[in-house]
Amino acid sequence: MDGDATVVGGGLAGLVAATRIAEAGADVTLYERRPEVGGRVRTETVDGFTLDRGFQVLFTSYPAVVRELDADDLDVREFAPGATICRPGSRSVLSDPFRDPRRAPASLRNPEVSFSDKVRTLALRYDLSKRPENDFFVGPDAPIREFLRDWGFDDDYVEHFVEPFYGGITLDRSLSTSKHVFEYTFRAMSRGAIGVPADGMRAIPEALAARARAAGVTIETGEDVESVRIAGQGRIPFRRGRADAEGATVELADGSTRETDAVVVAATPPEARRLTGVESVPTEGVPSVTGWYTLPEGESFETGKRILLNAADDSPNAVVPMSEVAPEYAPDGRALLAATFLGDRPLDRPADALRDDVRGALDAWYPDRDFAGLETVDVSRVRFAQFAQPPGVHAGLPDPDDPEGPVVLAGDYTEWSSIQGALESGRTAAQAAGQYL
């Protein structure tokens, strides 16, 4: 492969696409409008605490993660399998007996889940483990709640465990998200761990950017792309790819232009739709709010490195012991907790009100402790954390080569909303761009 390619957007998809095109022999320039790469995967440091942009985790068994990243280089800190189901005066562990056999007796005695549902969970695990990779995200679809009902799971299991646990994954405690997302992530958790890099989730795009630069990609940050034009045409609305296209022009916000043989549009969904005119790019987003909290100096918080699920209420949906899992996330002698809030309402609630909800939940779950000293470190309010994924949405997502001319799409919105989807889409987009190079 030779020629010249331009990538618009420095999120995970854009970085993978740029790297693979460059590794194949083309000259590649990537434009990112923000001062740093990463897209929705970003991390900040506040008062010595490491805070990801919203609660994000890495599924180490995702095929694209295994292919594009090195978990050892990322120094991933892993959560213990399963979670702790919490309600006032009660905490009970539900773990994976295969990945955490020491907790199997406690999980077997867990009163929140019936023995029959524990057996069904193992049967579901076995069923999904036998499915080939290309069997997911195709075929009949249904909401997660309906899928679990068809499997015969009791309402108590769904309400006490699945609602808060998958509320954190899909940002939808109502379980109206596509069952395909449940199936794929459930299998991923049975095959590998969930964790965070010691340096925060920013380590993921930083690793991808380092690989891109090593391949020869020129990364230009702080550069906003105004439009993309096909040779001989004005600004597009695009339709379908043509292998005989004669290049394109990328116009930057400052008025400068770049002639290129192929363009990979890896911008945010709204920007991708604006730049390409492809109407099937999803632009309806699901919000997420994450509160970051610390305890008074010297106080610890021990959960066995498990997420605490709120079985009684949805505010917060869950509390996550970040510094217990990854001590690097907090200064010495301090504990860092993350609490997740779902839906639109938390986007506008005052930080003190969110903290009071977390404090009240912890007081109820740990009646022998006093959380009056719980302090807010920061609150992250993300209005577009994922694109909405109701049943059937994946069948209507755009293909990478839907735009007209030598322009292709890269982004999780061509796969499914996840790190797996973003990384995989970058690989697929690079292959699609190869026909013009």
C-alpha positions in Angstrom: 0.0 0.0 0.0 1.2 3.5 -0.8 -0.3 6.9 -1.3 -1.5 9.5 1.2 -4.3 9.2 3.8 -5.9 11.6 6.2 -7.6 10.6 9.5 -10.1 13.0 11.0 -10.4 12.3 14.8 -7.9 11.0 17.3 -10.1 8.7 19.4 -9.4 4.9 19.6 -10.8 4.2 16.2 -8.9 6.9 14.5 -5.6 5.9 16.1 -6.0 2.3 15.1 -7.0 3.2 11.5 -4.0 5.6 11.2 -1.6 3.0 12.5 -2.7 0.2 10.3 -2.7 2.3 7.2 0.8 3.6 8.0 2.1 0.1 8.8 0.9 -0.9 5.3 3.1 1.7 3.7 1.0 4.9 3.2 1.8 8.4 4.5 -0.8 9.3 7.2 -1.7 12.5 8.9 -4.2 12.5 11.8 -6.1 15.6 12.9 -7.6 15.9 16.4 -9.5 19.0 17.4 -8.7 18.6 21.1 -5.3 19.2 22.7 -4.8 15.5 23.3 -5.9 12.3 21.6 -8.3 9.8 23.2 -11.8 11.0 22.3 -14.2 9.8 25.0 -11.3 7.9 26.8 -9.6 10.6 28.8 -8.2 11.0 32.3 -7.5 14.1 34.5 -5.5 14.6 37.6 -7.3 16.5 40.4 -5.6 17.2 43.7 -3.3 14.2 43.1 -6.2 11.9 42.3 -6.5 10.1 38.9 -10.0 10.6 37.5 -11.2 9.0 34.3 -13.8 10.9 32.3 -16.7 9.0 33.7 -16.4 5.5 35.1 -14.7 3.4 32.4 -13.1 0.0 32.5 -11.1 -2.2 30.2 -12.3 -5.8 29.3 -9.0 -7.6 28.9 -10.5 -10.4 26.8 -12.0 -8.3 24.1 -10.5 -9.6 20.8 -9.6 -6.1 19.6 -8.0 -5.3 22.9 -5.8 -8.4 22.7 -4.9 -7.5 19.1 -4.2 -3.8 19.4 -3.0 -3.4 23.0 -0.6 -5.1 25.5 -2.2 -5.5 28.9 1.2 -6.0 30.5 2.5 -2.7 29.1 -0.7 -0.9 30.3 -0.1 -2.4 33.8 -3.8 -3.2 34.2 -5.2 -3.4 37.8 -8.0 -5.9 37.9 -11.3 -5.9 39.8 -12.2 -9.2 41.6 -14.8 -11.2 39.6 -18.4 -10.5 40.4 -19.8 -7.9 42.6 -21.2 -7.2 46.1 -25.0 -6.8 46.2 -25.9 -4.1 48.8 -29.0 -3.0 50.5 -29.6 -1.4 53.9 -27.9 -3.5 56.5 -26.9 -6.2 54.0 -24.0 -7.0 51.7 -23.6 -10.3 49.9 -20.9 -11.4 47.3 -21.9 -12.9 44.0 -18.8 -14.1 42.2 -17.7 -16.3 39.3 -16.9 -19.7 40.8 -14.6 -20.5 37.8 -12.5 -17.4 38.0 -12.7 -16.9 41.8 -13.1 -20.4 43.3 -12.2 -19.2 46.8 -15.4 -17.2 46.9 -17.6 -20.0 45.5 -19.0 -21.0 48.9 -20.0 -17.4 49.7 -21.6 -17.0 46.3 -23.5 -20.3 46.7 -24.9 -19.0 50.0 -25.8 -15.6 48.5 -29.5 -15.0 49.6 -30.2 -12.5 46.8 -30.0 -15.1 44.1 -31.8 -18.4 44.0 -30.0 -21.7 43.5 -31.8 -22.2 40.2 -30.7 -18.8 38.9 -27.1 -19.7 39.8 -27.4 -22.8 37.7 -29.0 -20.8 34.9 -26.1 -18.4 35.0 -23.6 -21.2 34.5 -25.7 -22.6 31.7 -25.8 -19.2 30.0 -22.1 -18.9 30.4 -21.5 -22.2 28.7 -23.9 -21.4 25.9 -22.3 -18.1 25.1 -18.8 -19.6 25.4 -19.5 -21.8 22.4 -20.8 -19.1 20.1 -18.3 -18.0 17.4 -17.3 -14.3 17.3 -19.3 -13.5 14.1 -22.6 -14.8 15.7 -22.9 -11.8 18.0 -24.8 -8.7 16.9 -26.7 -10.5 14.2 -30.1 -12.2 14.1 -33.2 -11.6 16.2 -32.9 -9.1 19.0 -34.8 -8.2 22.2 -34.3 -6.1 25.3 -32.0 -7.5 27.9 -34.9 -7.9 30.4 -36.9 -9.9 27.9 -33.9 -12.1 27.0 -33.4 -13.0 30.7 -37.1 -13.7 31.2 -37.0 -16.1 28.3 -34.0 -17.8 29.9 -36.2 -18.3 33.0 -34.3 -16.0 35.4 -36.3 -14.8 38.4 -37.3 -11.2 38.8 -35.3 -10.9 42.0 -32.1 -11.9 40.3 -32.7 -9.4 37.5 -33.7 -6.5 39.9 -31.0 -7.1 42.6 -28.0 -8.0 40.4 -28.5 -7.5 36.7 -30.2 -4.0 36.9 -27.4 -2.3 38.8 -24.5 -4.3 37.2 -25.6 -3.9 33.6 -26.9 -0.4 34.4 -23.2 0.4 34.8 -22.2 -1.3 31.5 -25.1 -0.1 29.3 -25.9 3.1 31.3 -29.5 1.8 31.2 -30.9 0.3 34.5 -34.2 -0.4 32.8 -32.5 -3.1 30.8 -34.1 -2.0 27.5 -30.7 -2.2 25.7 -30.1 -4.8 23.0 -29.5 -8.3 24.3 -26.6 -8.5 21.9 -24.6 -6.2 24.2 -25.4 -8.4 27.2 -24.4 -11.6 25.4 -21.1 -10.2 24.2 -20.0 -8.6 27.4 -21.2 -11.5 29.6 -19.0 -13.8 27.5 -16.1 -11.3 27.8 -16.3 -11.3 31.6 -16.2 -15.1 31.7 -13.1 -15.2 29.6 -11.0 -12.4 31.1 -10.8 -9.6 33.7 -12.2 -6.1 34.0 -9.6 -3.5 35.1 -8.0 -0.1 34.7 -4.5 0.8 33.7 -2.4 2.0 36.7 -2.0 5.4 35.0 -5.7 5.7 34.2 -7.7 5.0 31.1 -5.7 7.7 29.3 -2.9 5.0 29.0 -4.9 3.3 26.3 -4.9 6.2 23.7 -1.4 7.1 24.8 -0.3 3.6 23.9 -2.1 3.7 20.6 -0.7 7.1 19.8 2.9 5.9 20.5 2.3 2.9 18.2 0.9 5.3 15.5 3.9 7.6 15.7 6.3 4.6 15.6 4.6 3.6 12.3 5.2 7.1 10.9 1.8 8.8 11.5 1.9 12.5 11.9 -0.5 13.5 14.7 -1.7 17.1 14.7 -3.7 18.1 17.8 -5.7 21.3 18.2 -6.7 21.0 14.5 -10.4 21.1 13.7 -11.6 19.8 10.3 -14.2 22.0 8.7 -15.1 19.9 5.6 -14.1 17.0 3.3 -14.5 17.4 -0.5 -14.2 14.8 -3.1 -12.0 15.7 -6.1 -14.1 17.5 -8.7 -17.1 18.0 -6.3 -18.1 20.4 -3.6 -18.9 19.5 0.0 -20.6 16.2 0.0 -23.6 14.7 0.8 -22.0 11.3 0.4 -23.7 8.1 -0.7 -21.6 5.1 -1.5 -17.8 4.4 -1.9 -16.3 4.3 -5.4 -12.9 2.6 -6.0 -12.2 4.9 -9.0 -12.4 8.2 -7.0 -9.5 10.6 -7.6 -8.8 11.8 -4.1 -10.3 14.3 -1.7 -9.5 17.7 -0.1 -9.6 18.1 3.7 -10.3 21.7 4.8 -9.3 22.8 8.3 -11.0 25.4 10.4 -8.2 27.9 9.7 -9.0 27.7 6.0 -5.9 25.6 5.0 -6.4 22.5 2.9 -4.8 19.1 2.4 -5.0 17.0 -0.7 -5.2 13.3 0.1 -5.9 10.0 -1.6 -8.2 8.7 1.1 -9.9 10.1 4.2 -11.0 8.2 7.3 -13.6 10.1 9.3 -13.2 9.0 12.9 -14.9 12.0 14.5 -17.7 12.0 17.1 -21.0 10.7 15.8 -22.5 14.2 15.3 -19.3 15.4 13.5 -19.1 12.2 11.4 -22.7 12.8 10.2 -22.0 16.5 9.5 -18.8 15.8 7.6 -20.2 12.8 5.6 -23.9 13.3 5.4 -24.4 9.6 6.3 -27.8 9.7 8.1 -27.4 6.2 9.6 -24.6 7.5 12.0 -26.4 7.4 15.4 -26.4 10.7 17.2 -28.8 9.9 20.1 -26.5 9.7 23.2 -26.9 8.1 26.6 -25.6 10.2 29.5 -23.6 9.2 32.5 -22.5 11.0 35.7 -19.6 9.9 37.9 -18.9 11.4 41.3 -15.4 10.9 42.7 -15.1 10.9 46.5 -12.4 10.5 49.1 -12.4 9.6 52.8 -10.5 11.4 55.5 -6.8 10.8 55.4 -5.8 7.4 56.8 -9.3 5.9 56.4 -9.4 2.8 54.2 -12.2 1.2 52.3 -12.1 -2.5 51.8 -14.5 -4.3 49.5 -12.3 -7.2 48.2 -11.8 -5.1 45.0 -15.4 -5.6 44.1 -18.0 -3.2 42.7 -20.8 -2.4 45.2 -24.2 -2.7 43.5 -27.2 -0.7 44.9 -30.0 -3.2 45.0 -32.4 -0.9 46.7 -32.1 2.4 44.8 -30.7 3.9 41.7 -28.9 6.8 43.2 -26.1 5.9 43.1 -26.3 3.0 40.8 -23.0 1.6 42.1 -20.0 2.5 44.1 -16.6 1.5 42.9 -13.4 1.2 45.2 -11.0 2.7 42.7 -7.9 3.1 44.9 -8.4 -0.4 46.4 -8.2 -1.8 42.8 -5.6 0.7 41.6 -3.7 2.3 44.5 -2.0 4.6 41.9 -5.4 6.5 41.5 -5.0 8.2 44.9 -2.3 9.9 46.9 -0.7 7.9 49.7 -3.0 7.5 52.7 -6.1 8.4 50.8 -9.0 6.3 49.4 -10.8 7.1 46.2 -14.3 6.0 45.4 -16.3 6.4 42.2 -20.1 6.5 42.2 -22.2 6.2 39.0 -25.5 7.9 38.4 -27.7 7.1 35.4 -30.2 9.0 33.3 -30.7 12.6 32.6 -31.7 13.9 36.1 -28.2 13.6 37.6 -26.8 15.8 34.8 -28.3 18.9 36.6 -28.2 17.8 40.3 -25.9 19.7 42.5 -22.7 18.0 43.5 -23.6 18.2 47.2 -26.9 16.3 46.5 -25.0 13.6 44.7 -22.5 13.3 47.5 -25.3 13.1 50.1 -26.9 10.2 48.1 -23.6 8.3 48.2 -23.0 9.0 51.9 -26.5 7.8 52.7 -26.0 4.6 50.7 -22.7 3.8 52.4 -24.1 4.6 55.8 -26.9 2.1 55.1 -24.7 -0.6 53.7 -22.0 -0.3 56.5 -24.0 0.5 59.6 -20.9 0.1 61.8 -19.1 2.9 60.0 -19.4 6.7 59.8 -19.1 8.3 56.4 -19.7 11.9 57.6 -16.2 12.8 56.3 -16.8 11.7 52.7 -15.7 14.6 50.5 -16.3 15.3 46.8 -13.1 15.3 44.6 -14.9 16.1 41.4 -18.0 15.2 39.4 -17.9 14.2 35.7 -21.1 14.9 33.7 -21.0 13.2 30.3 -24.0 13.9 28.1 -22.9 11.5 25.3 -21.2 8.6 27.0 -22.5 6.0 24.5 -24.8 6.0 21.6 -28.2 4.5 22.4 -28.4 0.8 21.7 -32.1 -0.3 21.7 -32.9 -3.7 20.2 -32.3 -3.7 16.4 -30.0 -0.7 16.4 -26.9 -2.6 15.3 -28.6 -3.9 12.1 -29.0 -0.3 10.9 -25.5 1.1 11.7 -23.5 2.4 8.8 -20.9 0.4 7.0 -17.4 2.0 6.8 -17.7 2.5 3.1 -21.1 4.2 3.1 -19.7 7.6 2.3 -19.2 8.5 -1.4 -15.7 8.6 -2.9 -12.4 7.8 -1.1 -13.9 8.4 2.3 -14.6 5.8 5.0 -16.1 5.8 8.5 -14.3 4.7 11.7 -16.0 4.7 15.1 -17.8 2.4 17.5 -21.0 3.6 15.7 -20.1 1.2 12.9 -19.9 -1.7 15.3 -21.3 -1.3 18.8 -20.7 1.3 21.6 -17.7 0.0 23.4 -13.9 0.0 23.4 -14.1 -3.3 21.5 -16.3 -1.6 18.9 -14.0 1.4 18.5 -10.8 -0.6 18.2 -12.4 -3.1 15.7 -13.8 -0.3 13.6 -10.4 1.2 13.2 -9.1 -2.0 11.8 -12.1 -2.4 9.5 -11.8 1.2 8.3 -8.1 0.8 7.4 -9.0 -2.2 5.3 -11.7 -0.2 3.5 -9.4 2.7 2.9 -6.9 0.4 1.3 -8.9 0.3 -1.9 -8.0 3.9 -2.6 -4.3 3.6 -1.7 
